[in-house]
Amino acid sequence: MGEPLPLRALPHHLNGRLGNLLGLFRGVVCSGADTVHCTYKVPVTRDEADTSPRGLWHIAVLATAKDSDTTLDTKAAELSLPLADTASAPVTGCGDRIRQTMGASVEVQMWDALVKVAKDAYAAGLGEGSVPRPLIMPLVGGELVGMIWARPLKVGEDALTGIAQLSNIAAAARADEVVLTWETRDVATACELPIVSPAPCLNMVLATPDQHVLHRFPYTEQLLSRSPEGWASVAPDWLPSPAPQPGAELVPPIQAAVNYAFIPIELNHPDPFGVTVVLMEEDGYRVRLTEAFTR
C-alpha cells in the first residue's frame, strides 16, 4: 500500500445527510433501476439570466440515497449564457466582484452551492440530534475535489489533531483553494477551547495560499422533539449573517488545517492522492470525491 501518511507537526495548543446541491429543481422525473435517469427544470428569471456571468455554466448535482450515502457530479448538465434570445451586453468585471465578495477566485455559483450544502447538512444533523463533524471541501482550478468529514474525535488533543489532518487530502490533491466548515460550540467543546460568540454558529472559511475570508452563519435552535433518552431534535433558525471577515482569526485546529492544506504531501508512491484517500478512510474520515477525482 505504500508508506503511511506522515504525521505533520502541529502546534501544541493546538456526514450528515445532504439535500439537493442547488435546491433549484422543480418537477424532477426519474426512471430506471440500477442506473437512474432524471430530468428536471431549473427556473431562471430574465433578470437572473441578464445579470449572470457570461459563458459556459456547469450544473452540479448531489444525490443522496436512502442509506444517506451521497454522490456528487459537478458537471451533470451545462448551459451557455447569454440565452439565445437575450440581447443584453456581456457583464464585465465579474472576477473582481467575486474576489471582493468571497475573498478568493471561487465562482459565485459554486460558493452559493457549497453554502447550501453546509447549511442543509447541519440542518439534517441537528434534526437527528447531532452536529455533523468539521468538513473540508478542496478545489483545484475551480473544480471541487470532494467533501471530507473529520473522523470520530476524542475530546482534547485528539480532536485538535483530527481536525487539522483534514488538510491531508487537500495537500495531496495540490488544492489551490479550500473551504472548511465547522460549528462554533462543537469544535470549541471537542478541542477544549473558549467558546467565542456568536454561538451557535456555522462557520465557513474560504482560503487560498495567500489569504482567507471567514463567513459566519449564526442561528437559534428551535426544539422539534425530545427522545425518551433525552436527545433533542432541533431545527436551525438562521439569523442575519455578519459581513465576511478577511483575515479573521481562526480557531487553532482550523488555522492548522488551512496552513497545511497548501503544503504538498511527499509520499514515495506512484499515486500519492489515491493512497492518501485510502489511508484517511482507514482512519475513519468520511471521503466523498467528485467524479473527476475518483480513481
C-alpha positions in Angstrom: 0.0 0.0 0.0 3.0 2.3 0.4 4.4 4.1 3.3 2.0 5.6 6.0 0.9 9.2 5.9 3.4 11.4 7.7 2.1 12.9 10.9 2.7 16.6 10.5 4.0 18.6 13.4 1.1 20.5 15.0 1.2 23.4 17.4 0.8 22.1 20.9 -2.1 24.4 21.6 -3.5 23.2 19.0 -21.6 13.3 7.5 -24.5 14.2 7.6 -27.2 13.7 5.1 -27.1 16.3 2.3 -30.0 17.7 0.4 -30.0 18.8 -3.3 -26.8 20.7 -4.1 -28.5 23.7 -5.7 -32.0 23.4 -4.3 -33.5 24.8 -7.5 -35.0 21.8 -9.2 -38.7 21.5 -9.9 -40.7 18.6 -11.3 -37.9 16.0 -11.1 -38.9 12.9 -13.1 -36.7 9.8 -12.6 -36.8 6.3 -14.2 -34.6 3.2 -14.2 -33.4 0.7 -11.7 -29.6 0.3 -11.3 -28.9 3.4 -13.4 -31.5 6.1 -12.8 -32.0 8.9 -15.3 -33.6 12.1 -14.1 -35.0 15.1 -15.9 -35.8 18.4 -14.3 -36.2 22.1 -14.9 -34.1 24.8 -13.3 -36.2 28.0 -13.2 -34.2 31.1 -14.2 -35.7 34.5 -14.4 -34.9 37.0 -17.1 -33.1 39.3 -14.6 -31.0 36.3 -13.3 -30.0 35.4 -16.9 -29.2 39.0 -17.8 -27.1 39.7 -14.7 -25.2 36.3 -14.6 -21.6 36.0 -15.8 -21.5 35.1 -19.5 -20.1 31.8 -20.8 -20.5 28.1 -20.1 -22.1 27.2 -16.8 -21.9 23.7 -15.3 -24.8 22.5 -13.1 -23.7 20.4 -10.1 -26.0 17.7 -8.7 -25.7 16.0 -5.3 -27.7 12.8 -5.0 -28.4 11.2 -1.6 -29.6 7.6 -1.2 -32.0 6.3 1.5 -29.0 5.0 3.4 -27.5 8.6 3.4 -24.7 7.7 1.0 -24.0 10.5 -1.4 -22.5 11.1 -4.8 -21.7 14.5 -6.4 -21.4 15.3 -10.1 -20.1 18.8 -10.6 -20.9 18.7 -14.4 -24.2 16.9 -14.6 -25.5 19.4 -17.1 -24.5 22.6 -18.7 -25.8 25.7 -20.3 -24.4 28.8 -22.0 -25.2 32.4 -21.2 -26.4 34.7 -22.7 -29.5 32.7 -23.6 -30.4 32.6 -27.3 -32.9 35.4 -27.1 -31.0 37.5 -24.6 -29.7 40.7 -26.1 -28.0 42.2 -23.1 -24.4 43.2 -23.3 -21.8 40.9 -21.7 -21.2 41.5 -18.0 -17.6 42.7 -17.3 -15.6 42.8 -14.1 -17.2 39.7 -12.6 -14.0 38.3 -11.3 -13.3 41.5 -9.3 -16.7 41.4 -7.8 -16.3 37.7 -6.9 -13.0 38.4 -5.2 -14.3 41.4 -3.3 -17.3 39.3 -2.0 -15.7 35.9 -1.4 -12.0 36.8 -0.9 -10.8 34.3 -3.5 -11.4 33.2 -7.0 -14.1 30.6 -6.4 -17.1 31.3 -8.6 -20.2 32.7 -7.1 -22.5 29.9 -8.1 -20.1 27.3 -6.7 -19.8 29.3 -3.4 -23.6 29.5 -3.1 -23.9 25.8 -3.7 -21.3 25.0 -1.1 -23.0 27.2 1.5 -26.3 25.5 0.8 -24.7 22.0 1.1 -23.2 23.1 4.5 -26.5 24.5 5.8 -28.5 21.6 4.7 -26.1 19.1 6.2 -26.2 20.9 9.6 -30.0 21.2 9.5 -30.2 17.5 8.8 -27.8 16.6 11.6 -29.5 18.9 14.1 -32.8 17.3 13.2 -31.3 13.9 14.1 -29.9 15.1 17.4 -26.3 15.5 16.3 -24.0 18.1 14.7 -22.0 17.0 11.6 -18.3 16.9 12.1 -16.0 19.5 10.6 -15.8 19.3 6.8 -13.3 20.3 4.2 -14.0 20.9 0.5 -10.8 21.3 -1.5 -10.8 22.8 -5.0 -8.3 22.6 -7.8 -8.6 25.2 -10.6 -12.2 25.8 -9.6 -13.1 22.1 -9.7 -14.4 20.6 -6.4 -12.3 17.7 -5.4 -14.9 16.3 -2.9 -16.2 16.5 0.6 -14.2 15.1 3.5 -15.7 14.9 7.0 -13.5 14.5 10.1 -13.1 11.1 11.7 -14.6 10.4 15.2 -12.9 12.7 17.6 -12.0 12.4 21.3 -12.0 15.5 23.4 -8.7 17.2 23.7 -5.5 16.7 21.7 -7.0 14.0 19.5 -9.7 16.5 18.3 -7.1 19.1 17.6 -5.1 16.7 15.5 -8.1 15.0 13.8 -9.4 18.4 12.6 -6.0 19.7 11.5 -5.4 16.5 9.4 -8.4 17.2 7.3 -5.8 19.1 5.3 -4.1 15.9 4.1 -6.4 15.2 1.1 -6.3 18.9 0.1 -2.5 18.8 0.2 -2.3 15.5 -1.7 -4.6 16.9 -4.4 -2.5 20.1 -4.5 -5.6 22.2 -3.9 -5.3 25.9 -4.7 -8.5 26.7 -2.6 -10.2 25.1 0.3 -13.5 25.6 2.2 -13.7 24.4 5.8 -16.9 24.3 7.8 -17.4 23.8 11.5 -19.8 24.7 14.3 -18.5 27.1 16.9 -19.6 25.2 20.1 -18.9 21.8 18.7 -15.3 22.4 17.9 -14.7 24.5 21.0 -16.0 21.8 23.2 -14.1 19.0 21.4 -10.9 20.9 21.5 -11.3 22.4 25.0 -11.2 25.9 23.7 -13.1 29.0 24.8 -16.5 29.5 23.0 -16.4 32.7 21.0 -19.6 34.4 20.0 -21.7 34.2 18.0 -22.8 30.7 19.1 -24.4 28.6 18.0 -22.9 29.4 14.6 -22.0 27.6 11.4 -18.6 28.9 10.2 -17.2 28.6 6.7 -13.7 29.8 5.8 -12.7 30.2 2.1 -8.9 30.1 1.9 -6.1 30.2 -0.7 -2.4 30.0 0.0 -2.3 33.8 0.4 -5.5 34.8 2.2 -8.7 33.6 3.8 -12.1 35.0 4.5 -14.3 33.9 7.4 -18.1 33.7 6.8 -20.4 33.2 9.8 -24.0 31.9 9.7 -25.4 32.3 13.2 -28.7 30.6 14.2 -31.0 29.9 17.0 -32.2 26.4 17.8 -35.9 25.6 17.6 -36.8 22.5 19.6 -38.7 19.9 17.4 -38.9 16.9 19.8 -37.1 15.1 22.5 -36.4 11.4 22.7 -37.1 9.3 25.8 -33.3 9.2 26.3 -33.2 13.0 26.4 -31.8 13.6 22.9 -33.2 16.8 21.4 -34.1 17.2 17.8 -33.8 20.9 16.7 -34.1 23.0 13.6 -31.8 26.0 12.9 -33.5 29.3 12.5 -30.8 31.2 10.5 -30.1 34.7 11.7 -28.7 37.6 9.6 -25.1 36.9 8.7 -22.4 39.4 9.6 -20.2 40.7 6.9 -17.4 38.4 5.7 -14.2 38.9 7.6 -11.0 38.8 5.5 -8.0 37.6 7.5 -10.1 36.9 10.6 -8.5 34.9 13.5 -9.4 31.2 13.2 -9.5 28.6 16.0 -6.2 26.7 16.2 -7.2 23.4 14.5 -8.9 25.2 11.6 -5.9 27.5 11.2 -3.6 24.5 11.2 -5.8 22.8 8.5 -5.7 25.9 6.4 -1.9 26.2 6.7 -1.2 22.5 6.0 -3.7 22.3 3.1 -1.3 24.1 0.8 1.9 22.2 1.8 2.2 19.3 -0.6 2.5 15.8 0.9 5.5 13.9 -0.2 4.9 10.2 -0.4 7.1 7.5 -2.1 4.1 6.2 -4.0 3.0 6.4 -7.7 -0.4 7.8 -6.7 0.0 10.0 -3.6 -3.5 11.3 -3.8 -5.1 7.8 -4.1 -3.1 6.3 -1.2 -3.9 9.4 1.0 -7.6 8.8 0.4 -7.3 5.1 1.3 -5.3 5.8 4.5 -7.7 8.6 5.6 -10.7 6.4 5.1 -9.0 3.7 7.1 -8.5 6.2 9.9 -12.3 6.9 9.9 -12.5 10.0 7.8 -15.6 10.1 5.5 -14.5 10.9 2.0 -16.8 11.6 -0.9 -14.9 12.5 -4.1 -16.4 14.1 -7.2 -16.3 12.0 -10.4 -13.3 14.0 -11.8 -11.1 12.9 -8.8 -12.4 9.4 -8.4 -9.6 6.9 -9.3 
